[in-house]
Amino acid sequence: MSLRSDGNSTVAERLALEALRSGVPNREAVRLLGCNQPQVEDRFAEMLDRVTDGDNPARNDQGMLVSGDFGSGKSHLLTHLEHLALERNFVCSKVVISKETPLYDLGKVFTSAMESGRLPGRSGRFIEELALAMKPDSKEYADFFRWANEAASRDALHPIFPASLLVHERSVDFDLNNDIESFWAGDRILKSRITDGLRQINQLQNHRFRAPKAADLPPQRLRFAVDLIKGAGYKGWVVLLDEIELVGSYTILQRGRSYAEVARWMGRAAGEDYPGLIVVGTVTDDFASAIISPDGYRKDHDYIKPKLEANMKYSGIAGRAETGMWMLERECISLKPPDDDDVRATVEKLRALYSNAYGWDAPPLDARADGAGFEGRMRYKVRAAINEWDLLRLRPNSRPETEIHEFIPTYEENRDLERESSDAG
């Protein structure tokens, strides 16, 4: 086995191993180990192809849901798909659903997607790099500019968006343009900032509008951002939603709103289209049976729609929530469990990575899939192999044995989320 001495390679490899030790592989680890989920990869490639070829995909081709046990490789898969999309000139954002980024709040999920966004070949702040990539003399930008004004003329987009785009194109005020970019990324902006910019470029008389309502902005920002990305010369926007199962800890209204957002992100919301947007979401494979099914302990299939319909504020999204639940129950693609060949190939790649990282010839290990139980999940195989090599490298005469305990996620309601939602709104 050839051992490299390149300092930069060694650091990257050790960082990759450290991420794998903790069970959260970084991008370098995913790149080195690859992924073996052909059904998901093929479906994802088809979605990218439709956008790249300029076809108008069917609504159910905008999104894909993937399910698997804890430790089965869902996050690893999303990082792998991110690599594939970046290579195809798509921009990518990975959003982990969390307490700070609740799925039911489109504004917060959108802001998180903008903060985590990556562009091919660029490493700066996402929205700033997008703005730098826009070329006003390009066909892509001209199409984007035309679309924004046309959409505003038929009330499909608030006039502040094309007005801000015009100011950004023509103004030489760096601070103003920075504020406009932050507005596109989800921050607030005073209407007066835009009107002052219009005045500076002698366009105020052509753009008269009232300040938008904050509640109306999130879906418009999402649509504007997708076209902004295409206007900057990229093929589209891939958004990766990880850990959707956190929805199970929400209160019933929050779960209902979250299911409606699943329908939106997956392209199933009536009256909303996001050409160029591709979304992949992951969820634990027992979520639907535990939370949605009439046989589960939440029974959302029975209770969500009546609960939303009885609430004046959310009655309009009851049907959309039903669609989201139906997708989570019936349209998830289950991850393929690893077989013996998969495990052996991954452990062998890992052995080469470990040997190069430490300048030490890691010994081969007896690697098998061990069936469909939690002991057979790739995460445990990887961590067990690294731990064994660590011990053998530091204590050559040791005979390590790995003991594995299963992690079982729970779906208990989090009342802190309910209180924070009430305080915020």
N, C-alpha and C positions, 0 to 999 in steps of 0.2 A: 504494500500500500504506500503510495507516494504522500509524503508529509510536506505541506507548504510552510514557508517561513515568513510570508508576507505579513507585516504587522497589521495592516488595515484588515486583511482577510481574517486574521486571528481574532481581532477585536469583534468583528461582525459575527463570526461563528460563535464566540463565547457569549455574546449578547443573545444570539438565537437560542443557544442551549439554556441560558438562564431563563428566558421566556418559556421554554418548553418545560423546565423544571417546575415552574409555578403553574403550569397548565394553561397558560395564555400565550400561544405562539405569536411572535411578531411577524412582520412581513418577510423578513429574511428567512426565518424558519419555514414559513409556508412556501416560499420560493424554492428552497432547497429540498424540501420533502415532497412537494407536489400534492396532488389530491386524487382520490380515486372514487369519484361519484359520477360516472358517465351519463346517467339519466339526467341529472341536474345540469351538468356541463353542456350536454347537447341541447337541452331546452333553452338554456341561457344563450348559447351561441345563436340559436334561431331567433331569439328576441333581438339580439344585437344586429343580426343580418337584416331583419325587417326595417329597423331604423336606418341602418347604413344604406340600404338599397332605396330608401325614400318611399317605401310602401306605407300605406296607411293601415297599421295593424289593427286587427280586431280588438275590441276593448279588453277581452280576456287574455290578451297577449302582453299587456303592460306589466303585469306582476306575477310573481310565483311565490308560493309558500312552501317551506321545507321543514319537516319535523324529524326529531330524533331525540334519543335519551340524553340526559346530562352526560357530557364527556364523549359523545359520539362523533364530534368534529364539526358542529354547526358553525362555530365562529371561525374555525380553520377554513371551512368551505367558503365563507363570505370573503375572507382575505384572498383566497385563491381566485374567486370570481372578480375581485377588484383588480388583481393583476391582469386577468384576461381583458377586462374592459379598458384599462389604461392603455394596453397594447393596441387596442382598436380605436384609439383617439376619442374615447368617452371620458368625461370627468366622473369622479366617484366620491360618494360620501357614505361613511359608515356611522350609523346612529345606534347606540345601545340604549334600549328603553330602560328608564331608571326613575327614581324618585324625582330627580331634577328634570327629566325629559319624559313626562307621562305621555303615553300614546294618544290619549284623548285630547291633547292640546296641540293642534296643528301648528300654532305659532311657535311653540317651544321646540317641537320636532324639526320644523323648518330651520329655525335658528341654529340648532345643533348640526343639522346637515350642512349648513353654510360654513359653520366654524370648522367642521371636520373634512371639508371638501379637498380633493386632490386633483390636480391637473397633470396630464402627461408632460413630463420633462420640466415641470416648474415646481418650486418648493416654497414659495412665499404665501402670504395670506390669500386665501381662496378668492374672495371678492376683488381684491386689488389686482391679483394676477389675471382674473377674468377681464377686468377693465383694461388692463394693459394689452391683453390679447385682441381686443376689439379694434378693427380697422375700418374707419368710416367710409373708405373708398372701396371696400370689398362688397361682393354680391351678398354674402351672408349677412353683413351688417345692414345693407340696404333692405333686404327682406325683413329683417327683424324690426327695423325702424318703421317700415310700411305696416307691418302687422300690428305694432303697438298703437299707432295712430288709428288704424281701421277698427281695432277692437275697442278703443275708447269712443269712437264715433257711434258705435252701436251699444254702448253702455256695458260691454263685456269686460272692460278694464277701466279703472278710475283714471281720469285725465292726468293725475299727478305723475303717472308712470311715463307716458310719452313726453310730458313737459320736462321731467327730470332727466330723461335721456337726451333731449335736445340741449339742455343746459350743460350736461356733462360733456357732450360732444364739442360745444363751442366755447365754453367758459375757460378762462385761464386762471381762475381762482382755485388754488390747490385745496384749501380748506373746505370750500363749498363742494367740490367734487368728491372729497373724502367723505363728507356728510351724506352725499347722495349715494355713494357706494354702500355706506353703512345702512342707509334706509333700504336699499335693495336687499341687503342681507338680513333684515329683520328689525333694525332699530327704528326708533321714532325720528321724525323730522318735522320741524315747524313749516307750515305752508308758506310762511313769509320768506323762508330760506330759498324756496323754489321761485317764488314771485320776484325776489330780489335778483336771482340769477337770470330770470327771463327779462327783467328790466335791463340788466347789464348787456344782454345781447340783442336788445330791441325787439323782443318777441312777446312782451307781456300782453299786447293787444290781441294776439292770436291764441292765447291760452288762458281762458277765464274758468275758474273752477272753485268749488268749495273744498274745505279740508275733508279728507276721507274719514269714515268711521273706523276706529281701530278694529272692531269686530269683523269688518268686511275685508280687511287686508290680507290675512293669511293665505286663503286660496288664490287670490290674485297675485300675491308675491310668488307663490309656487309656480303658477303658469308663466309669469313674467321671467322668473329665473331660468326656467327650461328654455325659453326662447332667447334669453340673454346668452346662455351657454352656446346655443346653436349660432347665434349672431357673432360670437367670438371665434367661430370656425371649428367648433367641436361637434361630434356626431350627436351627442345627447348626454343625458344625466342619469347615472346609475346610483340609486339610493339603496343601501343595504340596512335593513332593520333587524337588529339582533335582540333576542330575549323578549319576544312578544308575550311569553308566558307570564311576565310580571303583571299583566292585566288581571290575572287571577287574584291579586291582592288588593284590587281596587274595590270601591263600593259599587253597588249595583248600577247607579246612574253613570258612574265613571266607566264601568265595563261596557255599558250600552253605547256610550259615546266613542269608546275605543273600537268597538266592532264596526261602528259607522266609519271610523278613520281607516280601518283595514280595507273596507270597500273602496274608499277614496284612493288610497295608495295603490291598490291593485287594479285600478281602472274600471271599477264597477259602480261608480257614483253617477246616477243619471244627471245629465246636464253639465257634466264637467269632463273636459278632455285635456290631456297633457301630452300632445305628440312629442316624442323624443325622450319621455321619462320611462325608465325601466326600474322596477322595484323588486327586490328579493327580501323576504322576511323569514325568520326562523322562529320556531316554537317547539317546546317539548312535546313528545308524541302522546303524552297522556293528558294534555291540556283540555282537548275537546271533550273527552270522556269524563274528566273530573269536574269541569266548569260549565260546559254548554249542554251536554247530554241530559235528557230527562231522567236518566238513571244516575247522574252524578250528584254531588252534594250541593252544588249551586243551582243546577237546573235552569241555567240562563235561557235555554231554548224555550222554556215555558213562561219565564217571568220578565225578560228584558223588554219585549215589545209592549206589553200592557203598561209597564212602568214608564217607558218613554212616552207613550201615547197619553198618559195621564198627566204629563208634565208639559205645561204650555210652552216652555222654552225649547224643549227637545222633541216635541211630538213630530216635527217634520223629518226627523232622521230615523224614525222607528223602522221604516222599510229598509233603509240603508244598513242599519245595524243587523237586521235579519240576514241580509246578503253577506255581511262580514262573518257572522256566525256560521252560515252555510259553507263558506269557503274554508274556514278553519276546521270544520267537521269533515268535509268531503274532498277538498282540493289540495291538501298537503301532499307533497312528494316525500315519502319516507327515505331517509338516508340508508344506503346499502351497508349492512354490517360487514366488517372486514373478514376476509377468509384467510387461510394460512399463507397463501401467496402474497396477499396484500401486507400482512404483518411482517413476513420475512423481508419483503422488499423495502418497507419503511424502516425497519430496524437496521438493515444493511446500509441504507443511506445515512441513517443516524450515526452508525458506527464510523463511517468515513468522516462525517462532520465532527464527531467527538475526537477522533484521532488527529485530524488537522488542527483543531482548536487547541489541543494540549500537547502536541508533539509526542504523542504516546499511542502505541498501537493497541487500540481497544480490542479485546478478544471477541470472537463471534459468540452469540447467545442463541440458545434454543428458543426460537420464537414461533409461537402458534397462536391461532385465533381463540381457542378455548371456548367455542360456542357463542351463543347469543346473550349470555348473562353479562353483568356489569364488568366481570373480570376480562371479558373479551373486547372491551372498548379501547380504541386506539390510544386515547389519552393515557390510560393506565399502562398500556404497553410501553409507550414512549417514556413516561416518567420512571417506570420500573427499570428500564434499560439504562437510563442516565444515572439513576441512583446506584445501580449495581456497578457501573463503570467507575463512578466516583469513589466508591469504597475500595474497589480493586486497585485503582490508581494510587490511592493514598495509603491503603493497607493491603499490600499484595498477598498476604497470607490469609486474608479473611475469606469467609464463605457466606456471602450475603444471601438472605432470603427476604422476599418482598411480601408483606401482608397488605391486602387491599380491603378497604371498607367502602361500601356504597354510599354515595350522597343522594338523598331523596329530597327533591324540592317540595316545598309546601305552598299552598295557595290561601293562606289566612289573610283576611281583610286587614289593611293597614289604615287605621283610623287617623294617623298623622296626615296621610294624603287627603282625607276628607276635610280635616280642619284647615290644611293649607289651601285647598281649593276654595273653601268658604271665605277664608281671609283675603284671598286674591281677587275674589270676584263678586 
